[in-house]
Amino acid sequence: MAPGPEQGINTSSEQNAWPKITLITPVRNSARYIEQTIRSVLAQQYPNLEYFVEDGGSTDGTLDIIRKYEGELTWHSAPDNGMYDALNRGFARGTGAIMGWISATDMLHTRSLFVVGSVFRALPQVEWITGRPTGFSEEGWPVGVNRSLRRWSRWRFLAGSNRYIQQESTYWRRSLWERSGGYVEASRRDGSDFDLWTRFFRHAQLYTVDALVGGFRVHPESLSLTQVEKYQQIHDGIIWAELKQTPGGGALAAFQHFSRAMLKIPVVNVIWRNTVVSALVRMPGPDWAPLIRYRDHTWKLQQ
C-alpha cells in the first residue's frame, strides 16, 4: 500500500533517525482478531520497522487476512511448536536494535512505536522498558488503563511482588536479548515471557514509561484469564529455579513459602496482603528503577 499525501514518504535520513524495531506477531487460527492487530502495527507509520508475522499453519482464514498486507510486512507460514517457537523463528531473522512482540489478539496504541523508539534514542543507558498496563475489550475498544505507575526491581520481583509485566507494552535492546541467551524458552507452552523477564532482570533494570504502548485484549479464549492458578504455578516454578542459582536466594524462597502460607489463612491473609505485600509493592527503595516521563519535549528519568 503506497502512503497517501498526508503520510509522506520515508526518506533514508528519516529512517536512520529512528532505531530499527523488530516486532513479531505469532499467530495460529486467529482470523477473528488478527486484522485489528496487523492494522494497529501498520498504522504506526514508524519509519524503521521490521515487522514479521509468524503463522503456525492456520486453517481458519488467517492466511487470507495476512496476504492482504504482504506488501507492508514479512510473513511466513509453517507448522511450529507453539507461540514461543514462532517467536524464536522471527527474532532469529530480525536485525532491529530494539525488539518486542504483539500477539495475534492484542493491539498497539496510536503512535506507540514512536514512544518506544524515542525513549531508547533519548536514554542510551536504558535497556528494557514497559508502559502503563492497558486493556482492550473483545471488540477492540480501549477500555482499561492502569491508574498507578508500577516500579520494578529484581529482588521484589523474585520475592513475589509486582509479577505482572505486561508483555504487550514491553520492549528491549537486542544487546540485552543476546546477554540473556538470545531465545524465548520454547520447551513449555505457557509462561515463557515470565522466564524471559527473569533472565532480563539478571542484567538490567526494568523502567516504567508513563505512556500507553500496547494493550491486552480480554476475550473468551484467553488462557491467562481462564487458567490463573496454572500460570501462578508456572511462575512459581520459574522463580524458585532462579532463586536456587541466585546468591541469597534461599532467604527469598523461604519468605515466599511463608507468604503463601499466610495468604491461605482467613483474616490473616487480609492483614498480610495490606501490610507486607503492599509494602513490597509500594515502599520506595534504592532498588527501584526511576520512572520515565516526557518533560520539556524529551524523555527524562524521575525518581
C-alpha positions as CSV (number, residue, x, y, z in Angstrom):
1,M,0.0,0.0,0.0
2,A,1.6,3.3,-1.0
3,P,1.5,6.1,1.5
4,G,-1.0,8.9,0.9
5,P,-0.1,12.6,0.6
6,E,-0.8,13.1,4.3
7,Q,1.5,10.3,5.2
8,G,4.5,11.4,3.2
9,I,7.3,9.1,2.0
10,N,10.0,8.0,4.5
11,T,13.5,9.1,3.3
12,S,16.6,7.2,4.3
13,S,17.6,10.1,6.6
14,E,14.3,9.9,8.4
15,Q,14.6,6.2,8.7
16,N,18.1,6.3,10.1
17,A,17.0,8.9,12.7
18,W,14.9,6.2,14.4
19,P,16.3,3.0,15.9
20,K,15.2,-0.1,14.0
21,I,12.4,-2.0,15.8
22,T,11.9,-5.7,15.2
23,L,8.3,-6.6,16.0
24,I,6.9,-10.2,15.8
25,T,3.3,-11.4,15.8
26,P,3.0,-15.1,16.3
27,V,-0.4,-16.5,15.1
28,R,-2.3,-19.6,14.5
29,N,-6.1,-19.6,13.7
30,S,-6.9,-16.1,14.8
31,A,-9.0,-14.9,11.9
32,R,-11.3,-13.1,14.3
33,Y,-8.7,-10.7,15.7
34,I,-5.5,-10.7,13.6
35,E,-6.6,-8.0,11.2
36,Q,-7.0,-5.5,14.0
37,T,-3.6,-6.5,15.4
38,I,-1.9,-6.0,12.0
39,R,-3.6,-2.7,11.4
40,S,-2.6,-1.4,14.8
41,V,1.0,-2.1,13.8
42,L,1.0,-0.7,10.3
43,A,-0.9,2.4,11.3
44,Q,2.0,3.4,13.4
45,Q,3.9,4.6,10.3
46,Y,7.1,4.1,12.2
47,P,9.8,4.7,9.6
48,N,12.3,2.0,10.7
49,L,10.1,-1.0,11.5
50,E,10.8,-4.7,10.7
51,Y,7.5,-6.5,11.1
52,F,7.3,-10.3,10.9
53,V,4.0,-12.3,11.2
54,E,4.9,-15.9,12.0
55,D,2.0,-18.2,11.3
56,G,1.9,-21.8,12.7
57,G,-0.2,-23.3,9.9
58,S,-3.6,-21.6,10.2
59,T,-6.6,-23.2,8.7
60,D,-9.4,-20.7,9.5
61,G,-8.8,-17.8,7.1
62,T,-6.0,-16.2,9.0
63,L,-3.6,-16.5,6.0
64,D,-6.1,-14.8,3.7
65,I,-6.1,-11.8,6.0
66,I,-2.3,-11.7,6.3
67,R,-1.9,-11.8,2.5
68,K,-3.9,-8.6,2.2
69,Y,-0.9,-6.8,3.9
70,E,2.0,-8.7,2.5
71,G,3.4,-5.6,0.8
72,E,3.8,-4.0,4.2
73,L,5.1,-6.8,6.3
74,T,7.1,-10.1,6.1
75,W,5.2,-13.3,6.8
76,H,5.9,-17.0,6.9
77,S,3.6,-19.9,7.5
78,A,4.7,-23.4,8.6
79,P,3.8,-25.8,11.4
80,D,5.6,-24.9,14.6
81,N,5.8,-26.0,18.3
82,G,3.7,-23.1,19.6
83,M,4.0,-19.3,20.1
84,Y,7.4,-19.3,21.6
85,D,8.9,-21.4,18.8
86,A,7.4,-18.9,16.4
87,L,8.9,-16.0,18.3
88,N,12.3,-17.6,18.2
89,R,11.9,-18.1,14.4
90,G,11.0,-14.5,13.9
91,F,13.6,-13.0,16.1
92,A,16.4,-15.1,14.5
93,R,15.6,-13.4,11.2
94,G,15.3,-9.9,12.7
95,T,18.0,-7.2,12.7
96,G,16.5,-4.4,14.8
97,A,18.3,-2.9,17.7
98,I,15.0,-2.8,19.6
99,M,12.8,-5.9,20.0
100,G,9.3,-6.8,21.1
101,W,6.2,-8.8,20.1
102,I,2.5,-8.3,19.9
103,S,0.3,-11.4,20.0
104,A,-2.4,-12.0,17.4
105,T,-5.3,-10.9,19.6
106,D,-3.7,-7.8,21.1
107,M,-3.0,-4.3,19.8
108,L,-0.7,-1.3,19.9
109,H,-1.9,2.2,20.9
110,T,-1.7,5.0,18.4
111,R,1.9,6.0,17.5
112,S,3.3,4.0,20.4
113,L,6.3,2.7,18.4
114,F,7.4,6.3,18.3
115,V,7.3,6.3,22.1
116,V,9.4,3.2,22.2
117,G,11.9,4.4,19.6
118,S,12.3,7.9,21.1
119,V,12.8,6.5,24.7
120,F,15.6,4.3,23.6
121,R,17.1,7.0,21.5
122,A,17.0,9.6,24.3
123,L,18.2,7.3,27.1
124,P,21.1,5.1,25.9
125,Q,21.5,3.7,29.5
126,V,18.0,2.2,29.4
127,E,17.9,-1.4,28.1
128,W,14.4,-2.5,28.9
129,I,11.1,-0.7,29.2
130,T,7.4,-1.3,29.8
131,G,4.4,1.2,29.5
132,R,1.2,1.6,31.5
133,P,-0.7,-1.7,31.5
134,T,-3.8,-1.2,29.4
135,G,-6.7,-3.4,28.1
136,F,-9.0,-3.7,25.1
137,S,-12.5,-5.2,25.1
138,E,-13.3,-8.3,22.9
139,E,-14.4,-5.8,20.2
140,G,-11.1,-3.9,20.3
141,W,-12.2,-0.9,22.3
142,P,-9.6,0.7,24.7
143,V,-11.4,0.1,28.0
144,G,-8.8,0.0,30.7
145,V,-5.7,2.0,31.8
146,N,-3.8,1.2,35.0
147,R,-4.0,4.4,37.1
148,S,-0.8,3.8,39.0
149,L,2.7,3.5,37.6
150,R,4.4,0.4,38.9
151,R,8.1,0.4,39.9
152,W,10.3,-2.6,39.3
153,S,13.2,-4.3,40.9
154,R,14.7,-7.7,40.5
155,W,14.6,-8.5,44.3
156,R,11.0,-7.5,44.7
157,F,10.1,-9.5,41.6
158,L,11.8,-12.6,42.9
159,A,10.1,-12.1,46.3
160,G,6.8,-12.4,44.6
161,S,5.9,-8.7,44.3
162,N,4.8,-7.0,41.1
163,R,4.8,-10.1,39.0
164,Y,2.6,-8.9,36.1
165,I,4.8,-7.2,33.5
166,Q,2.5,-6.5,30.5
167,Q,4.2,-8.2,27.5
168,E,2.2,-6.1,25.0
169,S,3.9,-2.9,26.4
170,T,7.4,-4.3,26.9
171,Y,10.4,-3.7,24.6
172,W,14.2,-4.2,25.0
173,R,17.5,-3.7,23.3
174,R,19.0,-6.5,21.2
175,S,22.2,-6.3,23.4
176,L,20.1,-7.3,26.4
177,W,18.4,-10.1,24.5
178,E,21.8,-11.5,23.5
179,R,23.3,-11.3,27.0
180,S,20.2,-13.1,28.3
181,G,20.7,-16.1,26.0
182,G,19.0,-14.9,22.8
183,Y,15.9,-17.0,23.0
184,V,12.4,-17.4,24.4
185,E,12.1,-20.8,26.1
186,A,10.1,-22.9,23.7
187,S,10.1,-26.2,25.6
188,R,7.0,-25.1,27.5
189,R,3.7,-23.9,26.0
190,D,2.9,-21.2,28.6
191,G,4.7,-18.7,30.8
192,S,7.9,-18.3,28.8
193,D,7.6,-14.5,28.7
194,F,7.9,-14.6,32.5
195,D,11.0,-16.7,32.1
196,L,12.4,-14.1,29.7
197,W,11.8,-11.3,32.2
198,T,13.5,-13.3,34.9
199,R,16.6,-13.6,32.7
200,F,16.5,-10.0,31.7
201,F,16.5,-9.0,35.4
202,R,19.9,-10.6,35.8
203,H,21.4,-8.0,33.6
204,A,19.3,-4.8,33.6
205,Q,16.7,-2.7,35.4
206,L,13.2,-2.5,34.1
207,Y,12.0,1.1,33.6
208,T,8.3,2.1,33.5
209,V,7.4,4.7,30.9
210,D,4.5,6.9,31.6
211,A,2.8,6.3,28.3
212,L,0.4,3.9,26.5
213,V,2.2,1.4,24.4
214,G,0.3,-1.9,23.9
215,G,-2.9,-3.4,25.3
216,F,-4.2,-6.9,26.2
217,R,-7.5,-7.9,24.6
218,V,-9.9,-9.6,27.0
219,H,-11.6,-12.4,25.2
220,P,-13.1,-15.8,26.0
221,E,-10.1,-17.9,24.6
222,S,-7.5,-16.1,26.8
223,L,-5.8,-18.8,28.8
224,S,-4.1,-16.4,31.1
225,L,-7.5,-15.3,32.3
226,T,-9.2,-18.6,32.5
227,Q,-6.3,-20.6,34.0
228,V,-4.9,-18.1,36.6
229,E,-3.9,-20.7,39.1
230,K,-2.0,-22.7,36.4
231,Y,0.0,-19.6,35.4
232,Q,0.8,-18.8,39.0
233,Q,2.2,-22.3,39.5
234,I,4.3,-21.9,36.3
235,H,5.6,-18.5,37.6
236,D,6.4,-20.0,41.0
237,G,8.5,-22.8,39.4
238,I,10.4,-20.3,37.3
239,I,11.2,-18.0,40.3
240,W,12.2,-20.9,42.5
241,A,14.5,-22.3,39.9
242,E,16.1,-18.8,39.6
243,L,16.4,-18.4,43.4
244,K,18.3,-21.7,43.6
245,Q,21.1,-20.2,41.5
246,T,20.9,-16.7,43.0
247,P,23.2,-15.7,46.0
248,G,20.9,-15.1,48.9
249,G,18.0,-16.7,47.0
250,G,17.3,-19.2,49.8
251,A,16.1,-16.4,52.1
252,L,13.7,-15.1,49.4
253,A,12.4,-18.6,48.8
254,A,11.7,-19.1,52.5
255,F,9.9,-15.7,52.5
256,Q,7.8,-16.8,49.5
257,H,6.8,-20.0,51.2
258,F,5.9,-18.2,54.4
259,S,3.9,-15.6,52.5
260,R,1.9,-18.2,50.6
261,A,1.1,-19.8,53.9
262,M,-0.1,-16.5,55.4
263,L,-2.3,-15.8,52.4
264,K,-4.1,-19.1,52.9
265,I,-5.3,-18.2,56.4
266,P,-8.7,-16.4,56.6
267,V,-8.5,-12.9,58.2
268,V,-4.7,-13.2,58.4
269,N,-4.4,-13.1,54.6
270,V,-6.1,-9.6,54.5
271,I,-3.7,-8.2,57.1
272,W,-0.6,-9.8,55.4
273,R,-1.7,-8.5,52.0
274,N,-2.4,-5.0,53.2
275,T,0.9,-4.7,55.2
276,V,3.8,-6.9,54.0
277,V,2.7,-7.4,50.4
278,S,1.6,-3.8,50.0
279,A,4.9,-2.6,51.4
280,L,6.8,-4.7,48.8
281,V,4.8,-3.1,46.0
282,R,4.7,0.5,47.2
283,M,7.5,1.3,49.6
284,P,10.2,3.3,47.8
285,G,13.7,2.0,47.8
286,P,17.1,2.3,46.1
287,D,16.4,-0.9,44.2
288,W,13.6,0.8,42.2
289,A,14.3,1.9,38.7
290,P,13.4,5.6,38.0
291,L,10.2,6.3,36.1
292,I,10.5,7.7,32.5
293,R,8.3,10.7,31.8
294,Y,8.0,13.1,28.9
295,R,9.0,16.6,30.0
296,D,10.2,19.6,28.1
297,H,10.0,17.8,24.8
298,T,12.1,14.9,25.7
299,W,12.1,11.8,27.9
300,K,13.6,12.1,31.4
301,L,14.3,9.9,34.4
302,Q,12.4,10.7,37.6
303,Q,12.9,9.1,40.9
